[in-house]
């Protein structure tokens, strides 16, 4: 069970990281964007660390309070939840 959870966390974080990359690229080129709610949903279901790393790697959404404050809060909540479950 722990192996499946670890694989899930790795995959969702890779997806979240790539979503930030794709959204940054599309913001530069003026194409359709990934909705902020979708990005926050990916973070909420376990991709918060990948998204946080992507946010600062690509310098994307760093001035949005939803992300600059919201993502660390989501990470903190997820850490508390995991500690409680373990």
Phi, psi and omega per residue, in radians:
X1 nan -0.705 3.130
X2 -1.142 -0.588 3.119
X3 -1.136 -0.736 3.128
X4 -1.127 -0.740 3.121
X5 -1.093 -0.752 3.137
X6 -1.113 -0.759 3.093
X7 -1.077 -0.747 3.113
X8 -1.049 -0.821 -3.117
X9 -1.090 -0.737 3.117
X10 -1.102 -0.814 -3.108
X11 -1.143 -0.784 -3.106
X12 -1.176 -0.560 3.086
X13 -1.267 -0.640 3.043
X14 -1.128 -0.723 3.099
X15 -1.103 -0.768 -3.139
X16 -1.137 -0.731 3.098
X17 -1.057 -0.812 3.129
X18 -1.166 -0.584 3.099
X19 -1.098 -0.692 3.086
X20 -1.147 -0.696 3.103
X21 -1.083 -0.835 -3.127
X22 -1.104 -0.780 -3.131
X23 -1.118 -0.665 3.088
X24 -1.113 -0.817 3.119
X25 -1.030 -0.747 -3.113
X26 -1.253 -0.505 3.095
X27 -1.198 -0.599 3.122
X28 -1.234 -0.727 -3.066
X29 -1.513 -0.109 3.106
X30 1.373 0.297 3.120
X31 -1.487 3.091 3.128
X32 -1.075 2.611 -3.007
X33 -1.963 2.848 2.998
X34 -1.412 2.312 -3.108
X35 -1.122 2.541 3.098
X36 -1.067 -0.623 3.117
X37 -1.109 -0.613 3.102
X38 -1.177 -0.757 3.112
X39 -1.094 -0.750 3.125
X40 -1.192 -0.594 3.078
X41 -1.115 -0.765 3.099
X42 -1.035 -0.695 3.106
X43 -1.139 -0.741 -3.082
X44 -1.164 -0.522 -3.125
X45 -1.593 0.249 2.998
X46 2.153 -0.084 -3.088
X47 -1.704 0.400 -3.036
X48 -1.150 -0.685 -3.107
X49 -1.218 -0.756 3.091
X50 -1.081 -0.692 3.131
X51 -1.225 -0.669 3.120
X52 -1.133 -0.769 3.094
X53 -1.114 -0.756 3.110
X54 -1.111 -0.635 3.137
X55 -1.033 -0.764 -3.117
X56 -1.515 -0.473 3.066
X57 -1.136 -0.778 -3.075
X58 -1.714 0.044 -3.094
X59 0.861 0.980 -3.058
X60 -2.215 2.228 3.118
X61 1.193 0.321 -3.101
X62 -1.278 -0.341 3.131
X63 -1.690 -0.019 3.118
X64 -1.568 2.134 -3.120
X65 -1.069 -0.549 3.102
X66 -0.989 -0.556 -3.083
X67 -1.768 -0.769 -3.086
X68 -1.196 -0.506 3.084
X69 -1.847 -0.675 -3.071
X70 -1.127 -0.769 -3.118
X71 -1.117 -0.797 3.071
X72 -1.059 -0.610 3.090
X73 -1.163 -0.690 3.093
X74 -1.130 -0.756 3.110
X75 -1.051 -0.796 3.134
X76 -1.055 -0.792 3.132
X77 -1.110 -0.682 3.133
X78 -1.183 -0.652 3.089
X79 -1.119 -0.760 3.102
X80 -1.079 -0.734 3.138
X81 -1.115 -0.769 3.139
X82 -1.131 -0.734 3.112
X83 -1.075 -0.660 -3.138
X84 -1.205 -0.606 -3.115
X85 -1.354 -0.448 -3.102
X86 -1.500 nan nan
